């Protein structure tokens, strides 16, 4: 089942805040085909609502338990209740990030929206930080380019409730990189504090802060600019 989450703080224009959508674990594989079908229909009903009501044209699907099995294979079309979903193409951007271009809309509506769905691998404190930073920077650069192009369309992150820390970390890292791009400054502590003011029960480990700092320095090195730290 999917549950709506929180509108969390973003940074100043031209970047928009991320709309976070909490996703509990979907129906287990041992359920009957009919039960799984009902789960798929509920899943896409909410996604379609988020897409239309919030005008979100970019989805980040974090982890493997967030409905990836309900996304059709490339060049295939599926109908889930009142929602039609088609996968136009699929591109593996790097290890850890796969982009699927989707066509999504109400079955009764001939006009469909083109959605960029980024499937992103989860990470942990034990993960190789250099590999994680590499694919997260690629993801964030994709987000920055899309936000500049689309302007007023927020990003929706779909994740399992147990992975809330990683989902919020994506927003924090996006804001860190955006601040570097816009203001030529590195701001980590205040970005973390702003999100913890909204979700105080989410705790970040020392490894989380180390990842934020490493990402900032790697990104600075990659774009070759001097900033205030």
N, C-alpha and C positions, 0 to 999 in steps of 0.2 A: 504494500500500500504506500502511496505517496502522501506526504503532508507538506503544506506550505510552510515556509520558514520565515526569514526575517529580511527586511530591507536594511542592509548594512552600509556603513559609511564608505563612500568612495573618496576621490580627490577632486580638485577643482576641474573646470572645463579645460581641455575638451574631453576628459575622461569621465565616464558615468559610473555610478555605484553598481555593484554586483547584486543581483537579486538571488538570494540563496534559497534553494528548495530542499528541505529535508526529505530524505527517502529512507523509509524502513526497508528491511529485507523483503524482497518480493516473495510470492508463493513458492514454497520448496518444490524441487523437481519431482518429488514423489507424489505430488498432488495429481488429480485426474486432469485430462486434457481440457475438459470443460472448465474446471476451476482455474487452470492456468490461462485459459482464454479470457475469463472474466477479469483476471488480474491484469492482463495485457490491455484490455479495454479501459480499465480504470486508470492504468498507467498513462496511456496516451490521451485520455480525456483531460487529465490534469496538465500534461505537457502542452497540449493544444491550448488550454486556457491560459497558461503562462505566456505562451507565444503570442496569443491574440490580445489578451487584456493588458499585458505589460509591454507588448510590441518588442519582444525579445527575439532576435534573429540568430543568437549565438548560444549554444548549449555546451557546457563542459560536463561530461559524464565521468565522475571520479570513482574508480574501482570497477569491479566486475559484477557487483550485486545491485546494480542500479538500472536494470532493464535493458542491458545490451542485447539480450536474447530476443527482444521485441523489435529490434531494428532490422529491417530486411537486408538481404544480401544485395550487392550492387546490381542495378538494373531490374530489381524486383519491386513489386508493389504489394502491400498488405492492407487489408481493411480491418480495423479494430473498433467495432461498434460504429459510432458516428464519425470516426476519424480515419482518413486514408494517409498512409505513409509510404513513400517511395525513396529508395536510395539511388541517387543520381550517379555518384562515383565515390570512390574510397582511396585515400592516399595515406601512406604511413610516413609521417613527417620526420620522425626519428624514433629510436627505441624509447617507448614509454608514451608516445603521443600518436594517435591515429585520427585523421580527419575524414568524416563522412558528410557529404553534401546531401541533405534530405529535402524532399518536397512534402510538406505537411499541411493538412487543412481538413475542414469538415467535408465528409463525403458528399453532402448535398451542395457544397459550394464549388463551382468550377475553378475558382481562383485559389491557388495554393501558394504558401510562403516557402521560399528557399531558406533552409536553416543549415548553419554550419555546426555540426556536432563533433566536438573533440573528445575522444575517449582517452583518459589519462590514467596511467598506472599509479597505484598508491605507493607510498614510501613510508619508512619508519626510521627511528633513531639509529637502527643498525644498518640502514641502506648505505651504499657507497655514495657519499655526498656529491662527489664530482659528477657522477653519472646523473644523479637527480637534478643538480643545478643545470646541467647541460640541456636536459629536455624541458625543464621548467622555464628556462630563459627563452627557448624556442616557442613554447606555448604563450608566454607573456608577450613576446614580440608579435605573435599572431593576433593576440587580443588588442594590442595597441594599434596595429594596422587596421583591424576591423573597426575599432571605435573611431578612429580618425575618418574612416570611409563612411560608416553608418551614422556617426554622431549621436543621435538621441536614442539609440537602442541599447538597453542594458544587457548584461551577460547573465545567464541563468546557470548556476552550478547545481547539479543533481548528485546527491551523495547519500550513502548510508549514514544513519544517525550516529553510529559508532565511529565514523570518520569525520566528525565535525571539526576536529582540530586541523586536519589536513585541508578541509574545504576553506576554513577561515585563513589558514596559512597562505592559500592561493591568493586570496584578496589582499592580504598584508603584503605579499611579495609583489603583486601587481602594483600596489600603491607605492612601494619602495622604488620600483623601476620607473613608474610614472613621474615621481618626484624628481628623480635623477634627470629624466628627459626634459621635464618642464622647468624646474627651478635650479637644476645643477646642484642639488643637495642630496645627502643621504640622511634619511630620517627613519629610524627603526623603532625606537622606544615609543614614540608618540603614536605611530601606526598601530603597534600592538595594543597600547592602552585604549585607543579609540574603539577597537573591536571588543576588548574585554569589558568595556563599559556597557556594551550592548548584550554580550553573552558572558557574564562574570564567572560562570561555572566551567568555562573552557580554560584549561591550564596549559601553559607552554613550558616545555622542558629546556634545560640548558642547551641541549642539542638543537632544539627549534631555533633558539636565538643564534646559535652558531651557524645554522643553515641560512638564516636571514642575512647575517653579516657576510658569509662567503658568497652568497648570491649577489649582494651589492658590489663587492669588490671584483668578482668575475665579470659582472655586467659593465662596471666602470672600465675595466681593462679592455673589454671587447669593443666599446664605442670610443675609447681613447680620449676621454675628456677629464678635466680636473674639476672636482667638486668640493664643497664644504662638508666635512664629516663631523 
